[in-house]
Amino acid sequence: MAKILVVDDETDLEVLIKQKFRQKIREHQYEFLFAVNGVQALEQLAKHDDVDIVLSDINMPEMDGLTLLTKLNEQNNLLKSVIVSAYGDMENIRTAMNRGAFDFITKPVNFEDLDLTMQKTIRHVQQMRETMLAIKENNILKMYVDETVLNFMGTREFETSLMVNENVDATVVFIDICGFTTISENEKPNTVVQLLNSYFDIMVKEIIAQGGYIDKFIGDAIMAVFRDEFHLDRAVDASLAVRKKIEALPVQSGNVPFTPKVSIGINCGEMISGNIGSSSLRRLDYTVIGDTVNTAQRLQAASEPGQILISEKSYEKIKESFHCQKVGEVTLKHKTHPLVVFEVLD
């Protein structure tokens, strides 16, 4: 429904508009508000911020239509005005247009022409609002998605890749900020979010530096994936760097002093990569799933603060490049047999 503000000191125009557009008013296509001058018009707009267009006379007491146009442009660039006046000379028309009027109709009013003009103006306003919304959404999207990904999203290759579900050989890393729940229970929400984001920023930079990507943030934990050549080695390098950077941070003072540490689980192997979620809700997550992923998460859950745990299979692949020590057999959730686990030291 379009909301229209009519500004005219001739009160009979209000009666005529209600008569001529009574059907569209009943059908909720139009809703009209009325003011007798520019001052009242601004008061109405202060109460109703969802007005689509203004129909305004020029010659009115207290504040005329041309002054009102100037005020409207100062306050709301998306609000469009149509001048409805008996002063149809070129000088008034040009002045009105220069002050931002979208169109000009002369009195006596041809209501059929007025209706067509209102429809045209309303469409224009709606298009502008849709454009502004798209710009805002795009700016918000840039906060969450890397620019190279956004560029890739516009390609046919991206459309094709969204439909591909495949088995991949990769490494998954789960990194949890130990004990952060205590902070979230004792500090203000803004403090909690700002602190958590500062930790995530440090972690994300080290993951990206090793060619990994963030699959998702899960509360105060990160799930990262590494693919292509030497994916396990790069995942371990990133994890060591994350641990070093986080442990070098100062103790956070506050209601509860907090020494930041991370616990990390790493696992490599085959997993399914694809779009997982609900199509009906339009909530799909391009992610990886499978036993390899589940094991990485459970290794993280089993690790102590400052520990990086890997499976024996992963250890055999990196033992010549990294210093590790055997932890022993660990029983992981939903695993029939205990898993031999190693800790990456450096």
Secondary structure, DSSP 8 states (H G I E B T S, - for coil): -EEEEEE-S-HHHHHHHHHHTHHHHHTTSEEEEEESSHHHHHHHHHH-TT--EEEE-SS-SSS-HHHHHHHHHHH-TT-EEEEEES--SHHHHHHHHHTTEEEEEESS--HHHHHHHHHHHHHHHHHHHHHHHHHHHHHHHHHHS-HHHHHHHTSHHHHHHHH--EEEEEEEEEEEETTHHHHHHHS-HHHHHHHHHHHHHHHHHHHHHTT-EEEEEETTEEEEEE-STTHHHHHHHHHHHHHHHHHTS--B-SSS-B---EEEEEEEEEEEEEEEEETTTTEEEEEEESHHHHHHHHHHHH--TT-EEEEHHHHHHHTTTS-EEEEEEE--TT-SS-EEEEEE--
